[in-house]
Amino acid sequence: MVRELREALDDHQFEVLYQPQVHLETSTVTGYEALLRWRHPLRGVIEPQDFMRSAELSGLIIPIGLQTLDLICAHISHWDDQLNIAVNFSPRQLSTDNAAREIIDTLDRSGTPHNKVIVEVTELGVVGQNAAATLATLHKEGIRIALDDFGAGFASFAALSELPLDILKIDQSLTWALSDAQHSSERAFIVMESIAAIADKLGMESIAEGVETAEQAAAVTRAGCTTGQGYYFGKPLPADAHTTAIQEPPLAVASPAQHRRWR
C-alpha cells in the first residue's frame, strides 16, 4: 500500500470532490467541503478510510495533504468569493513544526484568501500540543477552524474550550437517529438541540452532517443548527460540476411544522 501511495503522489492520482453546505434558514449554499478520493489505475476510486491509516503511519499523509491543498486552491480560484471551502486535516498532518507555514504558503502562493478556508480537524481527542499550536497560528491568520464529527469518536467537550474553534460539525449518526425507529428520536433531538445551543453560546456555527431527507432537514433546523450538509442538499461532485451545481437552487428546507415534532 505504501509503495502504491508513493506512486499515487508522483502520478497525481488523488482527486477532490465537493459537497455543498447549505444555510438552513435561507436554503442558500454557503460553501463546500472538499472530499479526497484516490483514483487507482486498477482498483478504481478508493475511499479515504481504505488508505488513510497507511498514509498516516508512513508519514505520506503530509505530502498528500499539501498536494491536495494545492489542487483545491487551483479548483476554487474562480469560485464566488462568498463561498467557503472546508478542508480536512488530521492531527498527524498538523503536528509537524512547519505545518502552519506550509498551509499558509500554499494559500498565499495561489492567492486564496485566508478567510475563504476552513480547516476541519478530526480525532481531537488525540490532538497534541504541536497540532494545537498549529491551529492557533492558522486561526490568527484568519483561517477558520472546524471540529468534525462532534458527538462521535474522540471529539470531546474539552476541545470546545481548549482550541480556537469557529464551527461545530455534528456527527451524522445523531442526524440519522432523528428519524431512526430503532432509536429514541426524542432523545436524539434533545441532544442535537443542546449541542446547537452550546455552539451558539460560544459564537460558533453548527453544521448538521448526514442530512438525507426532508424530515431530517426540518428537524435539524428546528433544533437550531445553522447549516446542513448531506445528500438531501447535494452529493459530492467533481470541481468541473461546481459552476452548474451552484446555479441550481438547493432543495428547500421544509418547515418543521410540516413534519413530525420531536418532543
ZADO-1210 file (C-alpha; in nm, 4 decimals, padded with zeros to 6 digits):
<atoms>
<atom x="00.0000" y="00.0000" z="00.0000" code="MET" pos="1"/>
<atom x="00.2796" y="00.2466" z="00.0877" code="VAL" pos="2"/>
<atom x="00.4529" y="00.1899" z="-00.2465" code="ARG" pos="3"/>
<atom x="00.1257" y="00.2482" z="-00.4277" code="GLU" pos="4"/>
<atom x="00.0635" y="00.5645" z="-00.2282" code="LEU" pos="5"/>
<atom x="00.4047" y="00.6970" z="-00.3328" code="ARG" pos="6"/>
<atom x="00.3187" y="00.6203" z="-00.6939" code="GLU" pos="7"/>
<atom x="-00.0177" y="00.7917" z="-00.6495" code="ALA" pos="8"/>
<atom x="00.1593" y="01.1055" z="-00.5296" code="LEU" pos="9"/>
<atom x="00.4047" y="01.1016" z="-00.8211" code="ASP" pos="10"/>
<atom x="00.1286" y="01.0363" z="-01.0759" code="ASP" pos="11"/>
<atom x="-00.1238" y="01.2773" z="-00.9208" code="HIS" pos="12"/>
<atom x="-00.3881" y="01.0080" z="-00.8768" code="GLN" pos="13"/>
<atom x="-00.5618" y="01.1903" z="-00.5922" code="PHE" pos="14"/>
<atom x="-00.8708" y="01.3916" z="-00.6761" code="GLU" pos="15"/>
<atom x="-01.1203" y="01.6028" z="-00.4874" code="VAL" pos="16"/>
<atom x="-01.4993" y="01.6071" z="-00.4813" code="LEU" pos="17"/>
<atom x="-01.7050" y="01.8901" z="-00.3347" code="TYR" pos="18"/>
<atom x="-02.0229" y="01.8575" z="-00.1277" code="GLN" pos="19"/>
<atom x="-02.2377" y="02.1666" z="-00.0632" code="PRO" pos="20"/>
<atom x="-02.3128" y="02.3111" z="00.2776" code="GLN" pos="21"/>
<atom x="-02.6465" y="02.4926" z="00.2958" code="VAL" pos="22"/>
<atom x="-02.7711" y="02.7642" z="00.5309" code="HIS" pos="23"/>
<atom x="-03.0849" y="02.6115" z="00.6780" code="LEU" pos="24"/>
<atom x="-03.2902" y="02.9298" z="00.7168" code="GLU" pos="25"/>
<atom x="-03.2291" y="03.0643" z="00.3655" code="THR" pos="26"/>
<atom x="-03.1609" y="02.7408" z="00.1729" code="SER" pos="27"/>
<atom x="-02.8557" y="02.9019" z="00.0120" code="THR" pos="28"/>
<atom x="-02.5200" y="02.7343" z="-00.0478" code="VAL" pos="29"/>
<atom x="-02.2592" y="02.8918" z="00.1796" code="THR" pos="30"/>
<atom x="-01.9666" y="02.6701" z="00.0863" code="GLY" pos="31"/>
<atom x="-01.8376" y="02.3230" z="00.0113" code="TYR" pos="32"/>
<atom x="-01.6440" y="02.0519" z="00.1888" code="GLU" pos="33"/>
<atom x="-01.3522" y="01.9128" z="-00.0107" code="ALA" pos="34"/>
<atom x="-01.3515" y="01.5317" z="-00.0023" code="LEU" pos="35"/>
<atom x="-01.0401" y="01.3369" z="-00.1023" code="LEU" pos="36"/>
<atom x="-01.0543" y="01.0339" z="-00.3323" code="ARG" pos="37"/>
<atom x="-00.7800" y="00.8109" z="-00.4761" code="TRP" pos="38"/>
<atom x="-00.8404" y="00.7096" z="-00.8368" code="ARG" pos="39"/>
<atom x="-00.6326" y="00.3929" z="-00.8532" code="HIS" pos="40"/>
<atom x="-00.5412" y="00.2851" z="-01.2098" code="PRO" pos="41"/>
<atom x="-00.6504" y="-00.0756" z="-01.1435" code="LEU" pos="42"/>
<atom x="-00.8905" y="-00.0670" z="-00.8493" code="ARG" pos="43"/>
<atom x="-01.0844" y="00.2445" z="-00.9398" code="GLY" pos="44"/>
<atom x="-01.1917" y="00.5017" z="-00.6826" code="VAL" pos="45"/>
<atom x="-01.0697" y="00.4288" z="-00.3281" code="ILE" pos="46"/>
<atom x="-01.2302" y="00.5995" z="-00.0295" code="GLU" pos="47"/>
<atom x="-01.0094" y="00.7677" z="00.2359" code="PRO" pos="48"/>
<atom x="-01.0960" y="00.5146" z="00.5064" code="GLN" pos="49"/>
<atom x="-00.9291" y="00.2459" z="00.2967" code="ASP" pos="50"/>
<atom x="-00.5901" y="00.4163" z="00.2658" code="PHE" pos="51"/>
<atom x="-00.5692" y="00.6897" z="00.5294" code="MET" pos="52"/>
<atom x="-00.4238" y="00.4675" z="00.8032" code="ARG" pos="53"/>
<atom x="-00.1346" y="00.3605" z="00.5790" code="SER" pos="54"/>
<atom x="-00.0816" y="00.7221" z="00.4787" code="ALA" pos="55"/>
<atom x="-00.0740" y="00.8295" z="00.8435" code="GLU" pos="56"/>
<atom x="00.1638" y="00.5551" z="00.9606" code="LEU" pos="57"/>
<atom x="00.4034" y="00.6078" z="00.6702" code="SER" pos="58"/>
<atom x="00.4048" y="00.9861" z="00.7032" code="GLY" pos="59"/>
<atom x="00.2835" y="01.0199" z="00.3445" code="LEU" pos="60"/>
<atom x="-00.0259" y="01.1951" z="00.4739" code="ILE" pos="61"/>
<atom x="00.1806" y="01.5155" z="00.4901" code="ILE" pos="62"/>
<atom x="00.2770" y="01.5402" z="00.1195" code="PRO" pos="63"/>
<atom x="-00.0663" y="01.4043" z="00.0224" code="ILE" pos="64"/>
<atom x="-00.2299" y="01.6800" z="00.2247" code="GLY" pos="65"/>
<atom x="-00.0189" y="01.9549" z="00.0691" code="LEU" pos="66"/>
<atom x="-00.0691" y="01.8222" z="-00.2836" code="GLN" pos="67"/>
<atom x="-00.4430" y="01.8070" z="-00.2186" code="THR" pos="68"/>
<atom x="-00.4483" y="02.1626" z="-00.0844" code="LEU" pos="69"/>
<atom x="-00.2667" y="02.2809" z="-00.3980" code="ASP" pos="70"/>
<atom x="-00.5312" y="02.1104" z="-00.6098" code="LEU" pos="71"/>
<atom x="-00.8166" y="02.2614" z="-00.4087" code="ILE" pos="72"/>
<atom x="-00.6708" y="02.6116" z="-00.4392" code="CYS" pos="73"/>
<atom x="-00.6484" y="02.5681" z="-00.8165" code="ALA" pos="74"/>
<atom x="-01.0096" y="02.4483" z="-00.8334" code="HIS" pos="75"/>
<atom x="-01.1595" y="02.7316" z="-00.6292" code="ILE" pos="76"/>
<atom x="-00.9589" y="03.0172" z="-00.7787" code="SER" pos="77"/>
<atom x="-01.2559" y="03.1251" z="-00.9926" code="HIS" pos="78"/>
<atom x="-01.5338" y="03.0460" z="-00.7474" code="TRP" pos="79"/>
<atom x="-01.7541" y="03.3086" z="-00.5860" code="ASP" pos="80"/>
<atom x="-01.5583" y="03.4844" z="-00.3104" code="ASP" pos="81"/>
<atom x="-01.8545" y="03.4398" z="-00.0756" code="GLN" pos="82"/>
<atom x="-01.8244" y="03.0606" z="-00.0826" code="LEU" pos="83"/>
<atom x="-01.6220" y="02.8857" z="00.1866" code="ASN" pos="84"/>
<atom x="-01.4128" y="02.5747" z="00.1303" code="ILE" pos="85"/>
<atom x="-01.3637" y="02.3256" z="00.4145" code="ALA" pos="86"/>
<atom x="-01.0508" y="02.1083" z="00.4016" code="VAL" pos="87"/>
<atom x="-00.9885" y="01.8084" z="00.6283" code="ASN" pos="88"/>
<atom x="-00.6633" y="01.7714" z="00.8210" code="PHE" pos="89"/>
<atom x="-00.5704" y="01.5102" z="01.0789" code="SER" pos="90"/>
<atom x="-00.3693" y="01.5862" z="01.3950" code="PRO" pos="91"/>
<atom x="-00.0764" y="01.3970" z="01.2331" code="ARG" pos="92"/>
<atom x="-00.0715" y="01.6468" z="00.9475" code="GLN" pos="93"/>
<atom x="-00.0931" y="01.9413" z="01.1848" code="LEU" pos="94"/>
<atom x="00.1756" y="01.8179" z="01.4249" code="SER" pos="95"/>
<atom x="00.4859" y="01.8967" z="01.2218" code="THR" pos="96"/>
<atom x="00.6785" y="02.2067" z="01.3243" code="ASP" pos="97"/>
<atom x="00.6212" y="02.3856" z="00.9937" code="ASN" pos="98"/>
<atom x="00.2628" y="02.2715" z="00.9250" code="ALA" pos="99"/>
<atom x="00.1079" y="02.6172" z="00.9684" code="ALA" pos="100"/>
<atom x="00.3704" y="02.7818" z="00.7482" code="ARG" pos="101"/>
<atom x="00.3244" y="02.5228" z="00.4716" code="GLU" pos="102"/>
<atom x="-00.0539" y="02.5655" z="00.4713" code="ILE" pos="103"/>
<atom x="-00.0344" y="02.9449" z="00.4730" code="ILE" pos="104"/>
<atom x="00.2328" y="02.9493" z="00.2000" code="ASP" pos="105"/>
<atom x="00.0162" y="02.7239" z="-00.0187" code="THR" pos="106"/>
<atom x="-00.2790" y="02.9596" z="00.0169" code="LEU" pos="107"/>
<atom x="-00.0681" y="03.2689" z="-00.0459" code="ASP" pos="108"/>
<atom x="00.1055" y="03.1173" z="-00.3473" code="ARG" pos="109"/>
<atom x="-00.2317" y="03.0571" z="-00.5116" code="SER" pos="110"/>
<atom x="-00.3829" y="03.3861" z="-00.3986" code="GLY" pos="111"/>
<atom x="-00.6514" y="03.2093" z="-00.1940" code="THR" pos="112"/>
<atom x="-00.7959" y="03.4421" z="00.0751" code="PRO" pos="113"/>
<atom x="-00.7411" y="03.3025" z="00.4232" code="HIS" pos="114"/>
<atom x="-01.0975" y="03.3799" z="00.5293" code="ASN" pos="115"/>
<atom x="-01.2309" y="03.1592" z="00.2500" code="LYS" pos="116"/>
<atom x="-01.0712" y="02.8478" z="00.4003" code="VAL" pos="117"/>
<atom x="-01.1924" y="02.6317" z="00.6875" code="ILE" pos="118"/>
<atom x="-00.9601" y="02.3721" z="00.8382" code="VAL" pos="119"/>
<atom x="-01.1581" y="02.0722" z="00.9597" code="GLU" pos="120"/>
<atom x="-00.9776" y="01.8672" z="01.2183" code="VAL" pos="121"/>
<atom x="-01.0721" y="01.5150" z="01.3231" code="THR" pos="122"/>
<atom x="-00.9849" y="01.2961" z="01.6219" code="GLU" pos="123"/>
<atom x="-00.9468" y="01.5959" z="01.8507" code="LEU" pos="124"/>
<atom x="-00.9128" y="01.3660" z="02.1484" code="GLY" pos="125"/>
<atom x="-00.5579" y="01.2911" z="02.0340" code="VAL" pos="126"/>
<atom x="-00.4501" y="01.6436" z="01.9403" code="VAL" pos="127"/>
<atom x="-00.1123" y="01.7180" z="02.0938" code="GLY" pos="128"/>
<atom x="00.0499" y="02.0486" z="02.1764" code="GLN" pos="129"/>
<atom x="00.2081" y="02.0851" z="01.8309" code="ASN" pos="130"/>
<atom x="-00.1213" y="02.0400" z="01.6471" code="ALA" pos="131"/>
<atom x="-00.2995" y="02.2748" z="01.8879" code="ALA" pos="132"/>
<atom x="-00.0280" y="02.5368" z="01.8291" code="ALA" pos="133"/>
<atom x="-00.0717" y="02.4958" z="01.4521" code="THR" pos="134"/>
<atom x="-00.4461" y="02.5527" z="01.4826" code="LEU" pos="135"/>
<atom x="-00.3858" y="02.8637" z="01.6932" code="ALA" pos="136"/>
<atom x="-00.1457" y="03.0046" z="01.4314" code="THR" pos="137"/>
<atom x="-00.3844" y="02.9334" z="01.1453" code="LEU" pos="138"/>
<atom x="-00.6696" y="03.0949" z="01.3373" code="HIS" pos="139"/>
<atom x="-00.4653" y="03.4103" z="01.3946" code="LYS" pos="140"/>
<atom x="-00.4059" y="03.4236" z="01.0187" code="GLU" pos="141"/>
<atom x="-00.7802" y="03.4387" z="00.9553" code="GLY" pos="142"/>
<atom x="-00.8351" y="03.0711" z="00.8748" code="ILE" pos="143"/>
<atom x="-01.1397" y="02.9306" z="01.0494" code="ARG" pos="144"/>
<atom x="-01.1269" y="02.6025" z="01.2411" code="ILE" pos="145"/>
<atom x="-01.3989" y="02.3385" z="01.2487" code="ALA" pos="146"/>
<atom x="-01.4333" y="02.0413" z="01.4810" code="LEU" pos="147"/>
<atom x="-01.5555" y="01.7486" z="01.2702" code="ASP" pos="148"/>
<atom x="-01.7769" y="01.4570" z="01.3791" code="ASP" pos="149"/>
<atom x="-01.8729" y="01.6087" z="01.7138" code="PHE" pos="150"/>
<atom x="-02.0695" y="01.3586" z="01.9193" code="GLY" pos="151"/>
<atom x="-01.8771" y="01.0548" z="01.7956" code="ALA" pos="152"/>
<atom x="-01.5327" y="00.9075" z="01.8446" code="GLY" pos="153"/>
<atom x="-01.2712" y="01.1171" z="02.0207" code="PHE" pos="154"/>
<atom x="-01.4359" y="01.4568" z="01.9752" code="ALA" pos="155"/>
<atom x="-01.4934" y="01.5928" z="02.3251" code="SER" pos="156"/>
<atom x="-01.6413" y="01.8887" z="02.5070" code="PHE" pos="157"/>
<atom x="-01.2945" y="01.9742" z="02.6386" code="ALA" pos="158"/>
<atom x="-01.1912" y="02.0752" z="02.2873" code="ALA" pos="159"/>
<atom x="-01.4591" y="02.3459" z="02.2856" code="LEU" pos="160"/>
<atom x="-01.2712" y="02.5449" z="02.5475" code="SER" pos="161"/>
<atom x="-00.9156" y="02.4408" z="02.4655" code="GLU" pos="162"/>
<atom x="-00.8992" y="02.5038" z="02.0896" code="LEU" pos="163"/>
<atom x="-00.9785" y="02.8095" z="01.8725" code="PRO" pos="164"/>
<atom x="-01.2911" y="02.6653" z="01.7125" code="LEU" pos="165"/>
<atom x="-01.5336" y="02.8544" z="01.4901" code="ASP" pos="166"/>
<atom x="-01.7539" y="02.5715" z="01.3648" code="ILE" pos="167"/>
<atom x="-01.9006" y="02.2623" z="01.5269" code="LEU" pos="168"/>
<atom x="-01.9914" y="01.9801" z="01.2881" code="LYS" pos="169"/>
<atom x="-02.2413" y="01.7422" z="01.4458" code="ILE" pos="170"/>
<atom x="-02.1813" y="01.3796" z="01.3536" code="ASP" pos="171"/>
<atom x="-02.4160" y="01.2215" z="01.1013" code="GLN" pos="172"/>
<atom x="-02.5075" y="00.9397" z="01.3397" code="SER" pos="173"/>
<atom x="-02.7023" y="01.1877" z="01.5506" code="LEU" pos="174"/>
<atom x="-02.8819" y="01.3267" z="01.2447" code="THR" pos="175"/>
<atom x="-02.9793" y="00.9762" z="01.1367" code="TRP" pos="176"/>
<atom x="-03.1060" y="00.8935" z="01.4855" code="ALA" pos="177"/>
<atom x="-03.3647" y="01.1686" z="01.4488" code="LEU" pos="178"/>
<atom x="-03.5634" y="00.9505" z="01.2114" code="SER" pos="179"/>
<atom x="-03.4489" y="00.6024" z="01.3104" code="ASP" pos="180"/>
<atom x="-03.7304" y="00.3962" z="01.4527" code="ALA" pos="181"/>
<atom x="-03.4789" y="00.1817" z="01.6425" code="GLN" pos="182"/>
<atom x="-03.3555" y="00.4804" z="01.8439" code="HIS" pos="183"/>
<atom x="-03.5272" y="00.7350" z="02.0621" code="SER" pos="184"/>
<atom x="-03.5797" y="01.0226" z="01.8199" code="SER" pos="185"/>
<atom x="-03.6953" y="01.2477" z="02.1031" code="GLU" pos="186"/>
<atom x="-03.3719" y="01.1971" z="02.2943" code="ARG" pos="187"/>
<atom x="-03.1661" y="01.2448" z="01.9769" code="ALA" pos="188"/>
<atom x="-03.3470" y="01.5719" z="01.9112" code="PHE" pos="189"/>
<atom x="-03.2777" y="01.6979" z="02.2632" code="ILE" pos="190"/>
<atom x="-02.9077" y="01.6136" z="02.2256" code="VAL" pos="191"/>
<atom x="-02.8935" y="01.7837" z="01.8832" code="MET" pos="192"/>
<atom x="-03.0721" y="02.0903" z="02.0195" code="GLU" pos="193"/>
<atom x="-02.8360" y="02.1084" z="02.3180" code="SER" pos="194"/>
<atom x="-02.5242" y="02.0889" z="02.1004" code="ILE" pos="195"/>
<atom x="-02.6568" y="02.3594" z="01.8682" code="ALA" pos="196"/>
<atom x="-02.7327" y="02.5788" z="02.1706" code="ALA" pos="197"/>
<atom x="-02.3802" y="02.5315" z="02.3079" code="ILE" pos="198"/>
<atom x="-02.2340" y="02.6238" z="01.9688" code="ALA" pos="199"/>
<atom x="-02.4496" y="02.9347" z="01.9563" code="ASP" pos="200"/>
<atom x="-02.3497" y="03.0445" z="02.3057" code="LYS" pos="201"/>
<atom x="-01.9828" y="03.0018" z="02.2121" code="LEU" pos="202"/>
<atom x="-02.0308" y="03.2056" z="01.8964" code="GLY" pos="203"/>
<atom x="-01.9846" y="02.9044" z="01.6683" code="MET" pos="204"/>
<atom x="-02.1668" y="02.7913" z="01.3583" code="GLU" pos="205"/>
<atom x="-02.3271" y="02.4472" z="01.3909" code="SER" pos="206"/>
<atom x="-02.3391" y="02.2143" z="01.0911" code="ILE" pos="207"/>
<atom x="-02.5579" y="01.9036" z="01.0918" code="ALA" pos="208"/>
<atom x="-02.3906" y="01.6303" z="00.8865" code="GLU" pos="209"/>
<atom x="-02.5620" y="01.3431" z="00.7081" code="GLY" pos="210"/>
<atom x="-02.8898" y="01.5165" z="00.6212" code="VAL" pos="211"/>
<atom x="-03.0562" y="01.2816" z="00.3732" code="GLU" pos="212"/>
<atom x="-03.4299" y="01.3546" z="00.3934" code="THR" pos="213"/>
<atom x="-03.6677" y="01.6500" z="00.4186" code="ALA" pos="214"/>
<atom x="-03.7716" y="01.5193" z="00.7602" code="GLU" pos="215"/>
<atom x="-03.4142" y="01.5331" z="00.8877" code="GLN" pos="216"/>
<atom x="-03.3627" y="01.8786" z="00.7345" code="ALA" pos="217"/>
<atom x="-03.6696" y="02.0074" z="00.9156" code="ALA" pos="218"/>
<atom x="-03.5590" y="01.8501" z="01.2432" code="ALA" pos="219"/>
<atom x="-03.2046" y="01.9908" z="01.2445" code="VAL" pos="220"/>
<atom x="-03.3435" y="02.3323" z="01.1513" code="THR" pos="221"/>
<atom x="-03.5859" y="02.3219" z="01.4414" code="ARG" pos="222"/>
<atom x="-03.3039" y="02.2054" z="01.6695" code="ALA" pos="223"/>
<atom x="-03.1245" y="02.5308" z="01.5959" code="GLY" pos="224"/>
<atom x="-02.8461" y="02.4139" z="01.3656" code="CYS" pos="225"/>
<atom x="-02.7109" y="02.6855" z="01.1394" code="THR" pos="226"/>
<atom x="-02.6140" y="02.4771" z="00.8382" code="THR" pos="227"/>
<atom x="-02.6879" y="02.1378" z="00.6853" code="GLY" pos="228"/>
<atom x="-02.4792" y="01.9008" z="00.4771" code="GLN" pos="229"/>
<atom x="-02.5718" y="01.5701" z="00.3177" code="GLY" pos="230"/>
<atom x="-02.7222" y="01.4011" z="00.0137" code="TYR" pos="231"/>
<atom x="-03.0550" y="01.5832" z="00.0620" code="TYR" pos="232"/>
<atom x="-02.8779" y="01.9054" z="-00.0381" code="PHE" pos="233"/>
<atom x="-02.6342" y="01.7569" z="-00.2864" code="GLY" pos="234"/>
<atom x="-02.3936" y="01.4699" z="-00.3389" code="LYS" pos="235"/>
<atom x="-02.0164" y="01.5230" z="-00.3710" code="PRO" pos="236"/>
<atom x="-01.9303" y="01.6435" z="-00.7208" code="LEU" pos="237"/>
<atom x="-01.6052" y="01.6996" z="-00.9117" code="PRO" pos="238"/>
<atom x="-01.4764" y="02.0539" z="-00.9484" code="ALA" pos="239"/>
<atom x="-01.5898" y="02.0882" z="-01.3095" code="ASP" pos="240"/>
<atom x="-01.9507" y="02.0331" z="-01.1999" code="ALA" pos="241"/>
<atom x="-01.9310" y="02.3123" z="-00.9432" code="HIS" pos="242"/>
<atom x="-02.0432" y="02.6023" z="-01.1619" code="THR" pos="243"/>
<atom x="-02.3533" y="02.4183" z="-01.2790" code="THR" pos="244"/>
<atom x="-02.4318" y="02.2934" z="-00.9294" code="ALA" pos="245"/>
<atom x="-02.4418" y="02.6363" z="-00.7653" code="ILE" pos="246"/>
<atom x="-02.6704" y="02.7722" z="-01.0361" code="GLN" pos="247"/>
<atom x="-02.9371" y="02.5241" z="-00.9343" code="GLU" pos="248"/>
<atom x="-03.1162" y="02.6162" z="-00.6086" code="PRO" pos="249"/>
<atom x="-03.0670" y="02.3569" z="-00.3338" code="PRO" pos="250"/>
<atom x="-03.3654" y="02.1667" z="-00.2061" code="LEU" pos="251"/>
<atom x="-03.5687" y="02.3897" z="00.0194" code="ALA" pos="252"/>
<atom x="-03.5687" y="02.3117" z="00.3879" code="VAL" pos="253"/>
<atom x="-03.9206" y="02.2123" z="00.4784" code="ALA" pos="254"/>
<atom x="-04.0875" y="02.3868" z="00.7660" code="SER" pos="255"/>
<atom x="-04.0681" y="02.1846" z="01.0866" code="PRO" pos="256"/>
<atom x="-04.4437" y="02.2172" z="01.1145" code="ALA" pos="257"/>
<atom x="-04.4771" y="02.0024" z="00.8025" code="GLN" pos="258"/>
<atom x="-04.3165" y="01.7088" z="00.9784" code="HIS" pos="259"/>
<atom x="-04.3448" y="01.5152" z="01.2976" code="ARG" pos="260"/>
<atom x="-04.2394" y="01.7129" z="01.6026" code="ARG" pos="261"/>
<atom x="-03.9648" y="01.5734" z="01.8241" code="TRP" pos="262"/>
<atom x="-04.0971" y="01.6395" z="02.1745" code="ARG" pos="263"/>
</atoms>
